[in-house]
Amino acid sequence: MSETHHPNYPKIYLTLVILLAISVAGPLVGIRWVTLIAAFGIAVVKADLVVQNFMHLKTERRIAKYVLGAALALMALFWFGIAPDVMEHHGDNWVNDAAIAATARGIAPPGEHEARPAAPGGADSTGAAATPSSGPGK
Amino acid sequence: MSSRPIATTRSASGIPTGRLAIWWVLASEIVIFGGLIASYIMHRLGHPEWANATAVTKTWIGATNTFVLLSSSFTAVLAHQAAEQGNGPRAARFLRMTILGALTFLTIKSFEWGHELSEGYTVTTNGFWSFYYTACGLHALHVIAGAVIMAFIARDAAKNRELQRVELIGIYWHFVDVVWIFLFPLLYIAK
């Protein structure tokens, strides 16, 4: 069994718990960008602490980093390949009618979930079903 | 001829084969969870109306489960440390504490899902809930699988057998923790 350098685990654990508390407290400030930075910025820091210190990637051989890096690169390829088609609802030669209709229909806020009547075309009150697409969109 | 498995006797690229295999498993897991999470982010950004759906989830429940998983990762790494010191029974104790964390996580998740389902939010309610149940369900399956494997490894570790496996299940468990670290802000905080 290979010997691993063991950092101060209680200190790292305490740091993770403090970061969790900050990410939960972020939305209490009521400023959207503070919430997002507190949530996702801290998530990245927490994940890095776990990966580097608990999984010991910091002291692992480079081959492991290449293996994980290749998987992340595939994810980046996936993102840039399809993100424009999913995030946009229309392009030069296509229209995503279902997505446009779902956005226009909206979703009932909490508390009104069961109170709203069913939308035309079989869609439920929360936009479950997409309207039939009339164009070449997805 | 040795009867020990090749994963413990052979070292490819300077890494014990068993550990290299775990890294490969995690690479495939990155694509599975990464694809799911990336798809969620794309749809969330493309559908501002989902904000009303995300407002339903309870942040304090997600935070409690995050705390539980972080704590279980802590005990998992202490088990690894004990295993490297050759103290199998101590490693087994920490692994059982990690299993307790897994069971706590699943119990909280069960109550949360029960409440949400009783409120009428199902996997077919809308896109957000489809992602929510799929991502959390897939993650919960990984928690269950990890806890079951850990139980077998703890049984052997208590007898000072196959201690190298403690590190391997630990690496897997930390990954399950990392996935939740990203699911928590996506599903519970960004509203």
Chai-1 contact restraints between the chains, C-beta under 6 A:
chainA,res_idxA,chainB,res_idxB,connection_type,confidence,min_distance_angstrom,max_distance_angstrom,comment,restraint_id
A,M1,B,Q164,contact,1.0,0.0,6.0,A-B,restraint_1
A,H6,B,Q81,contact,1.0,0.0,6.0,A-B,restraint_2
A,Y9,B,V77,contact,1.0,0.0,6.0,A-B,restraint_3
A,Y13,B,F74,contact,1.0,0.0,6.0,A-B,restraint_4
A,L16,B,L70,contact,1.0,0.0,6.0,A-B,restraint_5
A,L20,B,T66,contact,1.0,0.0,6.0,A-B,restraint_6
A,V24,B,A63,contact,1.0,0.0,6.0,A-B,restraint_7
A,A39,B,P185,contact,1.0,0.0,6.0,A-B,restraint_8
A,A39,B,I189,contact,1.0,0.0,6.0,A-B,restraint_9
A,A39,B,A190,contact,1.0,0.0,6.0,A-B,restraint_10
A,F40,B,P185,contact,1.0,0.0,6.0,A-B,restraint_11
A,A43,B,I181,contact,1.0,0.0,6.0,A-B,restraint_12
A,A43,B,F182,contact,1.0,0.0,6.0,A-B,restraint_13
A,A43,B,P185,contact,1.0,0.0,6.0,A-B,restraint_14
A,K46,B,I181,contact,1.0,0.0,6.0,A-B,restraint_15
A,A47,B,V178,contact,1.0,0.0,6.0,A-B,restraint_16
A,A47,B,I181,contact,1.0,0.0,6.0,A-B,restraint_17
A,V50,B,H174,contact,1.0,0.0,6.0,A-B,restraint_18
A,V50,B,D177,contact,1.0,0.0,6.0,A-B,restraint_19
A,V50,B,V178,contact,1.0,0.0,6.0,A-B,restraint_20
A,F54,B,S73,contact,1.0,0.0,6.0,A-B,restraint_21
A,F54,B,V77,contact,1.0,0.0,6.0,A-B,restraint_22
A,F54,B,H174,contact,1.0,0.0,6.0,A-B,restraint_23
A,M55,B,I171,contact,1.0,0.0,6.0,A-B,restraint_24
A,M55,B,H174,contact,1.0,0.0,6.0,A-B,restraint_25
A,R61,B,G14,contact,1.0,0.0,6.0,A-B,restraint_26
A,R61,B,I15,contact,1.0,0.0,6.0,A-B,restraint_27
A,I63,B,S13,contact,1.0,0.0,6.0,A-B,restraint_28
A,A64,B,W23,contact,1.0,0.0,6.0,A-B,restraint_29
A,V67,B,W23,contact,1.0,0.0,6.0,A-B,restraint_30
A,V67,B,A27,contact,1.0,0.0,6.0,A-B,restraint_31
A,L68,B,A27,contact,1.0,0.0,6.0,A-B,restraint_32
A,A71,B,A27,contact,1.0,0.0,6.0,A-B,restraint_33
A,A71,B,I30,contact,1.0,0.0,6.0,A-B,restraint_34
A,A71,B,V31,contact,1.0,0.0,6.0,A-B,restraint_35
A,L74,B,V31,contact,1.0,0.0,6.0,A-B,restraint_36
A,M75,B,G34,contact,1.0,0.0,6.0,A-B,restraint_37
A,W79,B,A38,contact,1.0,0.0,6.0,A-B,restraint_38
A,A83,B,M42,contact,1.0,0.0,6.0,A-B,restraint_39
A,V86,B,M42,contact,1.0,0.0,6.0,A-B,restraint_40
A,V86,B,G46,contact,1.0,0.0,6.0,A-B,restraint_41
A,M87,B,M42,contact,1.0,0.0,6.0,A-B,restraint_42
A,M87,B,L45,contact,1.0,0.0,6.0,A-B,restraint_43
A,M87,B,G46,contact,1.0,0.0,6.0,A-B,restraint_44
A,T103,B,H47,contact,1.0,0.0,6.0,A-B,restraint_45
A,T103,B,E49,contact,1.0,0.0,6.0,A-B,restraint_46
A,G106,B,E49,contact,1.0,0.0,6.0,A-B,restraint_47
A,I107,B,E49,contact,1.0,0.0,6.0,A-B,restraint_48
A,I107,B,N52,contact,1.0,0.0,6.0,A-B,restraint_49
A,I107,B,A53,contact,1.0,0.0,6.0,A-B,restraint_50
A,I107,B,N126,contact,1.0,0.0,6.0,A-B,restraint_51
A,P109,B,N52,contact,1.0,0.0,6.0,A-B,restraint_52
A,P110,B,A55,contact,1.0,0.0,6.0,A-B,restraint_53
A,P110,B,V56,contact,1.0,0.0,6.0,A-B,restraint_54
A,H113,B,G120,contact,1.0,0.0,6.0,A-B,restraint_55
A,E114,B,G120,contact,1.0,0.0,6.0,A-B,restraint_56
A,T126,B,T125,contact,1.0,0.0,6.0,A-B,restraint_57
A,T126,B,N126,contact,1.0,0.0,6.0,A-B,restraint_58
A,G127,B,N126,contact,1.0,0.0,6.0,A-B,restraint_59
A,A128,B,T124,contact,1.0,0.0,6.0,A-B,restraint_60
A,A128,B,T125,contact,1.0,0.0,6.0,A-B,restraint_61
A,A128,B,N126,contact,1.0,0.0,6.0,A-B,restraint_62
